[in-house]
Amino acid sequence: MHELSIVMEVVKQVKKLAEEHNVTKVQSVTVEVGEVSGVVKEYFLDAFNWMKQRNELMKDCELNYITIEAISYCEDCKKTYQTTRYAKECPYCHSTRTYLVSGKDFMIKEIKVI
């Protein structure tokens, strides 16, 4: 379960920023997670809830999990489409000359503090 290591890195980054800005409580953390990033939402949420209980700074922290849709681009017909629905083949021209333009990333978008 690599979600735990991702959560550990999120907590590490939040703690670092909190120390830099003399923050004593984190109210919420918002993450944006691509739907083809490989992160399993339920595992991530469980790992986050487990980790926050072990950290006084984030004990009451709320997690906002935003899923970013996977979109691919077809080099032949120049159209975009939902990747998870059609995979690597373009649904318009059936070309396989496609590439992912969004939906693979993971980012801490916002941290709210008290």
N, C-alpha and C positions, 0 to 999 in steps of 0.2 A: 504494500500500500504506500505509494509515493506521496499521497496526499498529506500524510503526517509530516514528511520532510518539507513540503511546500508550506504548510501551516507554520512549521518551526521557523522557516525563513521569513514569513510574514511577521510573526511575533518579534523576531530579531530586528527587523527593519523598523517596526513600530516602536520598540523599546529604544532603539538608537535615536530616532527622531524625538521621542519624548524626553530623553536625557538632554539632547541638544537645546530643547526649548523649555526646559524645566517644567514639564507636564507631570502631574501626579495621577491623573485618571484619564483613561481613554473611553469615550462614550460609544463610539462606533467606528467600524472599519468597513469601507466599501471596496469590494474587489470586482474586477471585470474578468470573466473567464470565457475564453472561446469554446464553442461547443465541440470542436474537434481538437481541443488542447490535450486531451487524455486525462483530464481531471474528472473524477467521478464526484458529482455534487454531494451526494449523501455522505460519502466517505470524508470529503473535505469538511462538511458541516460538523460531523461527529468529531473529527480531529480538532477542529477549531474550538468546539465546546469543551473538549477535554483539556486542551492547552490553556484556555483562558482561565480555568479554575486553578491553575497552577501558577498564576501570575497576578499579583496584587494590582498591578497597573491596569490590567484588562479584565478583571474579575466580573464586572457588570457590563462588559462591552457587547454591543449588538453587532452582528455581522450582516452586511447587505451584500448579497451575492447576485451579480448581474451577469446573465449569460449573453455573450456576443455571438450573433448568428454567423455561421460559416458561409461565406460567399466565394464563389470561384468566378474566374474570367476566362472566356473562350477567345483564343488568339485568332481563330478563323472567322467567326461571325461577329466578334467584338461585343458580345453580350455577357451580362453577369447572371448568375443563377445560384440558388440555394444548394450548397455542396452536399449536405447530409441527405437531401432528397434524391439527387441524381448522381452522386459520387463523382468520378473523374470524367465521365462522358457528358458533353454538353447536351442538354435536353432539346435545344433548338436545331442544331446542325449535326449532332452526334459525333463531333470531333473529339478526340482525346488530347488535343493540344490546349489544355486548360491548366490554370494554376490558381492556388488559393490566395485570395486577397484579404480576407479577414476570417477570424474565428479560431485561430490557433494560439493566440497570445494569452498571457496572464499578467494582470497589472493591479497594483494597489491604486485605486482611483482617489480615495478620500479617507482621511482620518479626522474624526471629530473628537475634540478633547473638552474636558471641563476645566 
